[in-house]
Amino acid sequence: MRSVAGVVGVAVALVVGPYPSSWGTGTAPAAASRGFGTAPAAPTPTPSPSPSPSASWNPSKLPAAWKDVTSLRVLPAWPRQNNDVRLMVHCPTGANHATVGSTAFALKGSRHIYREVGIGLSDRGLGRDTASISYYALPGPHTVTLRCVKVTIDHATRIRKIRVLSRVTVSMVVRRFNIAQFFACVPIEPC
């Protein structure tokens, strides 16, 4: 069911497009532009001073300030116990690794209540991974912490140096496990 919702969301994003409706040129109403009636046709509005979206948007030319932003997105923000969440990370360009940790990611049978997931980063500082919410994670709010680090290794001595460049914390609410989420809803009863 989640994959269907994801496909629908991507299809809507492709149809609507990533640009706001305020970009581009405005048009006059159809009746006024055809000149129907005795009144003179209303003049068409002049284009906005910004260039068209296709000419101004270039993903390879991001503003310099955006390259140093640290951000973390956890989808869904309200997962249930025994579910998976998607972690999307953006770190400054100097970082080459990221760790995302939370008490909700603890493994079954582990004595450690806090678990970290390592995420490799691209040249632009982007990374993504999936983490499992434990069946034994307590329902309620949990914090998810992202650390962007630069790891350097001296290959002769095999000494590793880790320097933390930035941190960010977001909140996530774990809901109680519900077996009905794995079955189809009955039309008579609400889901």
Phi, psi and omega per residue, in radians:
M1 nan -0.636 -3.140
R2 -1.198 -0.618 -3.139
S3 -1.165 -0.600 3.092
V4 -1.147 -0.746 3.122
A5 -1.136 -0.633 3.108
G6 -1.170 -0.712 3.124
V7 -1.144 -0.718 3.111
V8 -1.115 -0.721 3.125
G9 -1.105 -0.719 3.110
V10 -1.164 -0.703 3.133
A11 -1.109 -0.724 3.109
V12 -1.132 -0.711 3.133
A13 -1.130 -0.635 3.123
L14 -1.242 -0.642 -3.135
V15 -1.252 -0.819 -3.092
V16 -1.270 -0.681 3.133
G17 1.598 2.787 -3.087
P18 -1.471 0.089 -3.037
Y19 -1.844 2.490 3.076
P20 -1.144 2.718 -3.121
S21 -1.255 -0.238 -3.130
S22 -1.349 -0.225 3.125
W23 -1.370 2.764 3.065
G24 1.566 -2.919 -3.076
T25 -1.690 2.603 3.080
G26 -1.575 2.796 3.114
T27 -2.233 2.720 3.100
A28 -1.432 2.836 3.056
P29 -1.041 2.691 -3.044
A30 -1.092 -0.734 -3.109
A31 -1.144 -0.690 -3.117
A32 -1.239 -0.609 -3.103
S33 -1.305 -0.434 3.115
R34 -1.470 -0.256 3.099
G35 1.430 0.456 3.126
F36 -1.248 2.593 3.084
G37 1.536 3.126 -3.090
T38 -1.539 -0.379 -3.122
A39 -1.278 2.560 3.113
P40 -1.152 2.677 -3.122
A41 -1.158 2.446 3.110
A42 -1.234 2.466 -3.141
P43 -1.201 2.546 3.107
T44 -1.303 2.488 3.127
P45 -1.115 2.631 3.115
T46 -1.338 2.640 3.133
P47 -1.111 2.674 3.123
S48 -1.180 2.721 -3.075
P49 -1.174 -0.350 3.136
S50 -1.352 2.606 -3.140
P51 -1.239 2.967 -3.139
S52 -1.115 2.682 -3.055
P53 -1.046 -0.642 -3.107
S54 -1.184 -0.498 -3.138
A55 -1.450 -0.520 -3.038
S56 -1.634 -0.437 -3.052
W57 -1.600 2.077 3.095
N58 -2.416 1.874 -3.044
P59 -1.116 -0.405 3.125
S60 -1.369 -0.262 3.138
K61 -1.944 1.211 3.118
L62 -1.371 2.663 3.050
P63 -1.042 2.549 -3.070
A64 -1.097 -0.571 -3.122
A65 -1.181 -0.478 -3.123
W66 -1.251 -0.397 -3.093
K67 -1.246 -0.343 -3.131
D68 -1.802 0.182 3.140
V69 -1.458 2.379 3.057
T70 -1.850 2.201 -3.129
S71 -2.549 2.652 3.124
L72 -2.417 2.347 3.076
R73 -2.241 2.257 3.137
V74 -1.987 2.119 -3.132
L75 -2.129 2.254 -0.125
P76 -1.347 2.769 -3.127
A77 -1.377 -0.281 3.133
W78 -2.146 1.126 -3.114
P79 -1.320 2.847 3.033
R80 -1.689 2.862 3.037
Q81 -1.052 2.550 3.115
N82 1.190 0.458 3.065
N83 -1.943 3.016 3.040
D84 -1.912 2.580 3.050
V85 -2.134 2.656 3.122
R86 -1.749 2.242 -3.135
L87 -1.895 2.111 3.089
M88 -2.050 2.212 -2.933
V89 -2.165 2.473 2.922
H90 -2.322 2.174 -3.118
C91 -2.093 2.842 3.052
P92 -1.030 2.764 -3.037
T93 -1.154 -0.356 3.124
G94 -1.316 -0.303 -3.098
A95 -1.416 2.560 3.072
N96 -2.166 0.063 3.121
H97 -2.724 2.689 3.106
A98 -2.420 2.559 3.043
T99 -2.187 2.341 3.121
V100 -2.097 2.167 -3.087
G101 -2.291 2.657 3.113
S102 -2.857 2.811 3.041
T103 -1.361 -0.266 3.136
A104 -1.382 -0.247 -3.081
F105 -1.621 0.124 -3.061
A106 -1.046 2.499 -3.111
L107 -1.508 2.695 3.123
K108 -1.131 2.290 3.114
G109 1.417 -0.017 -3.126
S110 -1.520 2.520 3.082
R111 -1.425 -0.265 -3.132
H112 -1.425 2.231 -3.129
I113 -1.605 -0.181 3.133
Y114 -2.082 2.271 -3.117
R115 -2.265 2.434 3.107
E116 -1.954 2.523 3.100
V117 -2.018 2.200 3.119
G118 -1.508 2.430 -3.126
I119 -2.270 2.191 3.041
G120 -1.370 2.617 -3.066
L121 -2.001 2.622 3.056
S122 -1.423 -3.121 3.134
D123 -1.122 -0.503 3.129
R124 -1.510 -0.023 3.116
G125 1.554 0.313 -3.126
L126 -1.780 2.509 3.101
G127 -2.719 2.738 3.104
R128 -2.625 2.647 3.137
D129 -2.812 3.005 3.103
T130 -2.072 2.443 3.078
A131 -2.239 2.557 -3.132
S132 -1.666 2.345 2.999
I133 -1.437 2.234 -3.096
S134 -1.192 2.575 3.036
Y135 -1.127 -0.465 -3.095
Y136 -1.668 0.094 3.070
A137 -1.162 2.368 -3.123
L138 -1.188 2.349 3.067
P139 -1.122 2.515 3.134
G140 2.217 -2.940 -3.064
P141 -1.318 2.453 3.042
H142 -2.344 2.595 3.061
T143 -1.723 2.489 3.081
V144 -2.052 2.139 -3.034
T145 -1.961 2.284 3.081
L146 -1.897 2.308 3.015
R147 -2.132 2.143 3.052
C148 -1.675 2.146 -3.038
V149 -2.222 2.723 2.998
K150 -1.975 2.048 -3.106
V151 -1.833 2.184 3.052
T152 -2.126 2.421 -3.088
I153 -2.152 2.267 2.997
D154 -1.545 1.900 -3.015
H155 -1.211 -0.434 3.134
A156 -1.248 -0.780 -3.102
T157 -1.748 -0.166 -3.093
R158 1.027 0.558 3.065
I159 -1.626 2.297 -3.089
R160 -1.882 2.290 3.083
K161 -1.967 2.269 -3.126
I162 -2.061 2.149 3.104
R163 -2.085 2.134 3.140
V164 -1.396 2.143 -3.133
L165 -1.626 -0.661 -3.122
S166 -2.789 2.808 3.115
R167 -2.404 2.667 3.002
V168 -2.662 2.577 -3.130
T169 -2.242 2.344 3.056
V170 -2.204 2.818 -3.140
S171 -1.822 2.679 3.140
M172 -2.519 2.466 3.141
V173 -1.966 2.126 3.115
V174 -1.616 2.208 3.119
R175 -1.678 2.805 -3.119
R176 -1.137 2.529 3.108
F177 -1.088 2.406 3.136
N178 -2.363 2.059 -3.106
I179 -1.158 -0.410 -3.105
A180 -1.174 -0.290 -3.134
Q181 -1.214 -0.291 -3.134
F182 -1.644 -0.019 -3.113
F183 -2.136 2.789 3.127
A184 -1.249 2.578 3.131
C185 -1.356 2.499 3.060
V186 -1.427 2.313 -3.063
P187 -1.077 -0.449 -3.099
I188 -1.334 -0.641 -3.099
E189 -1.736 2.523 3.076
P190 -1.266 2.648 -3.125
C191 -1.362 nan nan
